[in-house]
Amino acid sequence: MDNRAAIREFLITRRAKLRPEDTGLPDFGGIRRVPGLRREEVALLAGVSVEYYTRLERGGLAGVSDSVLDALVRALRLDGAEREHLFDLARAAGPAPKTAKRKRGQISPSLERLLDGMTGVPAFIRNGRLDILAINTLGQMLYSEAFCHPGRPVNLARFCFLDDGAHRLYPDWSVAADTAVALLHTEAGRDPSDEGLTELVGELNTKSPEFRKLWAKHDVRLHQSGYKDFRHPLVGDLHLSLDALELPAEAGLTLTAYSAEPNTPSEARMRRLAELAFERQEDDDVVGASR
């Protein structure tokens, strides 16, 4: 990923979302060539010179102090995810840290056992570019639409934009699409040198007009908790709580689990899905033992 271009587009799209009246600045009228705040207005709000802000917006975040970054956060009214993304972009603009690169795609046996032991909730481990690296039986049953095709490992962004099954699985596909793109942008800020992420974004930009449009918005998100809706072909609609936990011992990996609220139709349907997953696992075991 081009870090300077990412910085430029992120800052431009953030100021484009604001109007002078949103920030307490007077609007002296006149024709604005672009929507949102002008550079000089952002500079005024951040307490820096127009020349300095212009250098920052052109990608020059290397070596910028935290106090200046926080001034930009306040000036541009950035939320928590956007603030973290800005700081990630600034760190990536500096010298690369002299640390050993983590081997990607490797899940420890203890994490595999943890997933297998989570029999009552769908759960999986993913990396920042949304590759599913490990998933339990109930999780694979929930995401059965994504596991229909053999071949390379399931990637949730590729599934969302390039597989018709995503439109069947997600009743509100646009919400799932927004989330997937925002998570990829967040990861691009953290690790712009990830070649796999660069290849994935290039593939999706080429093959999906919907992805291309969303990617140009440069939105980011911290997807740690909330709700997700599914329309499963076997049990129907599911409204599930989502919890995404970063794994401190496995940098860059996230454990995601879904659960249903007690005494709801989704809880009953999740129990039925668990029964079907158990039956499928028993059938697989019988087939395996007969070979």
Phi, psi and omega per residue, in radians:
M1 nan 2.543 3.095
D2 -1.492 1.846 -3.065
N3 -1.106 -0.739 -3.112
R4 -1.126 -0.708 3.101
A5 -1.141 -0.686 3.127
A6 -1.110 -0.728 3.095
I7 -1.072 -0.853 -3.105
R8 -1.020 -0.879 -3.085
E9 -1.183 -0.621 3.138
F10 -1.137 -0.851 -3.107
L11 -1.165 -0.680 3.128
I12 -1.125 -0.764 -3.130
T13 -1.212 -0.526 3.108
R14 -1.219 -0.785 -3.120
R15 -1.253 -0.418 3.100
A16 -1.168 -0.349 -3.111
K17 -1.458 -0.209 -3.045
L18 -1.854 2.577 2.999
R19 -1.957 2.729 3.135
P20 -0.921 -0.716 -3.114
E21 -1.167 -0.356 3.075
D22 -1.219 -0.410 -3.013
T23 -1.942 -0.014 -3.103
G24 1.546 0.041 3.104
L25 -1.441 2.532 3.043
P26 -1.263 2.524 3.067
D27 -1.789 1.896 -3.091
F28 -1.476 0.195 3.080
G29 1.352 -2.759 -3.089
G30 1.527 2.844 -3.113
I31 -1.464 2.220 3.094
R32 -1.693 2.203 -3.119
R33 -1.206 -0.497 3.118
V34 -2.299 2.698 3.131
P35 -1.215 2.722 3.032
G36 1.548 -2.842 -3.106
L37 -1.294 2.620 2.984
R38 -1.438 2.841 3.117
R39 -1.009 -0.750 -3.098
E40 -1.131 -0.513 3.104
E41 -1.254 -0.708 3.070
V42 -1.111 -0.739 3.134
A43 -1.058 -0.757 3.115
L44 -1.062 -0.804 -3.128
L45 -1.139 -0.579 -3.108
A46 -1.516 -0.184 3.137
G47 1.305 0.572 3.104
V48 -2.228 2.922 3.120
S49 -1.287 2.746 3.100
V50 -1.088 -0.681 3.139
E51 -1.088 -0.739 -3.116
Y52 -1.176 -0.776 3.130
Y53 -1.104 -0.676 3.123
T54 -1.039 -0.710 3.098
R55 -1.110 -0.707 3.123
L56 -1.104 -0.787 -3.081
E57 -1.189 -0.371 3.082
R58 -1.470 0.124 3.053
G59 1.883 0.070 -3.063
G60 -1.547 1.090 3.127
L61 -1.616 -0.098 -3.111
A62 -1.073 2.213 3.079
G63 1.387 0.040 -3.141
V64 -1.212 2.398 -3.078
S65 -1.265 2.752 3.092
D66 -1.066 -0.589 -3.116
S67 -1.148 -0.656 3.095
V68 -1.206 -0.738 3.107
L69 -1.063 -0.727 3.120
D70 -1.174 -0.548 3.056
A71 -1.131 -0.676 3.062
L72 -1.150 -0.675 3.110
V73 -1.018 -0.802 -3.133
R74 -1.188 -0.740 -3.094
A75 -1.119 -0.681 -3.064
L76 -1.659 0.062 3.113
R77 0.962 0.809 -3.097
L78 -1.332 2.500 3.051
D79 -1.471 -3.067 -3.062
G80 -1.062 -0.747 -3.135
A81 -1.166 -0.698 -3.133
E82 -1.192 -0.674 3.090
R83 -1.069 -0.822 3.141
E84 -1.079 -0.664 3.131
H85 -1.135 -0.743 3.115
L86 -1.060 -0.765 3.119
F87 -1.161 -0.643 3.073
D88 -1.090 -0.756 3.131
L89 -1.088 -0.681 3.129
A90 -1.168 -0.725 3.110
R91 -1.111 -0.730 -3.121
A92 -1.186 -0.410 3.130
A93 -1.313 -0.339 -3.138
G94 -1.480 -3.017 3.119
P95 -1.081 2.510 3.125
A96 -1.162 2.323 3.119
P97 -1.140 2.512 -3.111
K98 -1.524 1.246 3.122
T99 -2.218 2.693 3.129
A100 -1.196 2.414 3.112
K101 -1.250 2.406 3.117
R102 -1.325 2.418 3.056
K103 -1.264 2.165 -3.066
R104 -1.528 2.625 2.997
G105 1.446 0.167 -3.134
Q106 -1.881 2.200 3.130
I107 -1.977 2.296 -3.112
S108 -1.218 2.668 3.098
P109 -0.997 -0.597 -3.124
S110 -1.166 -0.641 3.082
L111 -1.214 -0.636 3.055
E112 -1.046 -0.758 3.133
R113 -1.146 -0.663 3.119
L114 -1.058 -0.814 3.110
L115 -1.074 -0.796 -3.121
D116 -1.089 -0.534 -3.136
G117 -1.363 -0.211 3.139
M118 -1.551 1.311 -3.017
T119 -1.442 -0.323 -3.061
G120 -1.674 -0.142 -3.128
V121 -2.340 2.507 3.012
P122 -1.225 2.352 -3.105
A123 -2.639 2.585 3.088
F124 -2.661 2.856 3.061
I125 -2.011 2.292 -3.135
R126 -2.255 2.836 2.982
N127 -1.713 -3.051 -3.053
G128 -1.196 -0.416 3.124
R129 -1.641 0.249 2.985
L130 1.285 0.437 2.925
D131 -1.335 2.290 3.016
I132 -1.434 1.993 -3.077
L133 -1.618 -0.463 3.094
A134 -2.773 2.559 -3.097
I135 -2.650 2.513 3.127
N136 -1.478 3.057 -3.032
T137 -1.072 -0.758 -3.125
L138 -1.213 -0.604 3.078
G139 -1.115 -0.736 3.128
Q140 -1.168 -0.579 3.079
M141 -1.193 -0.716 3.115
L142 -1.082 -0.753 -3.109
Y143 -1.690 0.586 -3.075
S144 -1.015 -0.558 3.112
E145 -1.061 -0.558 -3.099
A146 -1.434 -0.290 -3.076
F147 -1.860 0.345 -3.127
C148 -1.287 -0.475 -2.991
H149 -1.925 2.203 3.078
P150 -1.243 2.893 3.119
G151 2.230 -2.465 -3.049
R152 -1.152 2.800 -3.124
P153 -0.989 2.650 -3.125
V154 -1.175 2.275 3.004
N155 -2.059 2.170 -3.009
L156 -1.187 -0.506 3.087
A157 -1.275 -0.772 3.107
R158 -1.088 -0.733 3.095
F159 -1.047 -0.771 -3.061
C160 -1.106 -0.709 -3.003
F161 -1.742 -0.359 -3.033
L162 -2.054 0.022 -3.080
D163 -2.158 2.173 3.116
D164 -1.043 -0.425 3.139
G165 -1.056 -0.463 3.132
A166 -1.145 -0.624 3.128
H167 -1.230 -0.454 3.051
R168 -1.385 -0.681 -3.041
L169 -1.327 -0.643 -3.094
Y170 -1.799 1.899 -3.129
P171 -1.093 -0.530 3.023
D172 -2.006 1.442 -3.043
W173 -1.056 -0.630 -3.075
S174 -1.082 -0.611 3.108
V175 -1.166 -0.784 3.111
A176 -1.091 -0.684 -3.141
A177 -1.153 -0.794 3.098
D178 -0.995 -0.779 -3.112
T179 -1.122 -0.792 -3.113
A180 -1.044 -0.790 -3.114
V181 -1.191 -0.717 3.129
A182 -1.095 -0.666 3.108
L183 -1.177 -0.668 3.100
L184 -1.159 -0.692 3.088
H185 -1.115 -0.702 3.107
T186 -1.054 -0.769 3.127
E187 -1.177 -0.642 3.118
A188 -1.083 -0.585 3.066
G189 -1.204 -0.656 3.140
R190 -1.241 -0.716 -3.006
D191 -2.457 1.324 -3.111
P192 -1.199 -0.216 -3.133
S193 -1.541 0.023 -3.132
D194 -1.215 1.830 -3.091
E195 -1.135 -0.630 3.119
G196 -1.100 -0.675 3.109
L197 -1.175 -0.738 3.106
T198 -1.041 -0.750 3.129
E199 -1.143 -0.717 -3.137
L200 -1.108 -0.834 3.140
V201 -1.086 -0.708 3.094
G202 -1.078 -0.743 3.119
E203 -1.089 -0.812 -3.093
L204 -1.222 -0.630 3.074
N205 -1.083 -0.639 -3.113
T206 -1.303 -0.695 -2.975
K207 -1.675 -0.322 -3.018
S208 -2.252 1.914 3.050
P209 -1.064 -0.594 3.132
E210 -1.123 -0.743 3.102
F211 -1.108 -0.785 -3.100
R212 -1.004 -0.734 -3.136
K213 -1.158 -0.768 -3.125
L214 -1.225 -0.664 -3.128
W215 -1.075 -0.613 -3.116
A216 -1.186 -0.265 3.140
K217 -1.378 -0.382 3.095
H218 1.034 0.603 3.055
D219 -1.393 2.609 3.127
V220 -2.295 2.847 -3.064
R221 -2.723 2.523 2.945
L222 -1.781 1.831 -2.996
H223 -1.689 1.306 -3.027
Q224 -1.770 -0.506 3.113
S225 -2.773 2.877 -3.138
G226 2.579 -2.597 -3.115
Y227 -2.333 2.659 3.082
K228 -2.452 2.421 -3.127
D229 -1.847 2.407 3.098
F230 -2.244 2.683 2.982
R231 -2.178 1.591 -3.017
H232 -1.424 2.409 -3.076
P233 -1.133 -0.351 -3.084
L234 -1.780 -0.532 -3.050
V235 -2.133 -0.120 3.092
G236 1.621 -2.698 -3.013
D237 -1.300 2.407 3.119
L238 -2.283 2.212 3.031
H239 -1.938 1.873 -2.933
L240 -2.098 2.505 2.973
S241 -1.292 2.493 3.137
L242 -2.072 2.336 2.997
D243 -2.287 2.178 -3.138
A244 -2.047 2.070 -3.032
L245 -2.017 2.106 3.055
E246 -1.222 2.502 -3.088
L247 -1.742 1.838 -3.056
P248 -1.028 -0.591 -3.113
A249 -1.408 -0.187 -3.128
E250 -2.254 1.422 -3.027
A251 -0.946 2.290 3.092
G252 1.571 -0.087 -3.129
L253 -1.835 2.591 -3.101
T254 -2.288 2.342 3.027
L255 -1.692 2.094 3.139
T256 -1.972 2.309 3.127
A257 -2.356 2.566 3.116
Y258 -2.045 2.542 3.071
S259 -2.532 2.719 -3.135
A260 -1.791 2.506 3.060
E261 -1.112 2.458 3.134
P262 -1.055 2.582 3.030
N263 1.041 0.697 3.089
T264 -2.182 2.805 3.039
P265 -0.995 -0.576 3.136
S266 -1.144 -0.593 3.116
E267 -1.142 -0.761 3.127
A268 -1.112 -0.714 -3.138
R269 -1.216 -0.576 3.094
M270 -1.187 -0.663 3.075
R271 -1.075 -0.735 3.119
R272 -1.130 -0.680 3.113
L273 -1.134 -0.656 3.103
A274 -1.134 -0.673 3.085
E275 -1.093 -0.752 3.131
L276 -1.145 -0.656 3.112
A277 -1.144 -0.693 3.116
F278 -1.136 -0.745 3.118
E279 -1.097 -0.714 3.125
R280 -1.146 -0.689 3.128
Q281 -1.117 -0.711 3.107
E282 -1.105 -0.736 3.118
D283 -1.080 -0.732 3.135
D284 -1.110 -0.685 -3.136
D285 -1.143 -0.692 3.135
V286 -1.129 -0.773 3.140
V287 -1.100 -0.731 -3.139
G288 -1.136 -0.666 -3.125
A289 -1.234 -0.456 -3.093
S290 -1.437 -0.177 -3.113
R291 -1.408 nan nan
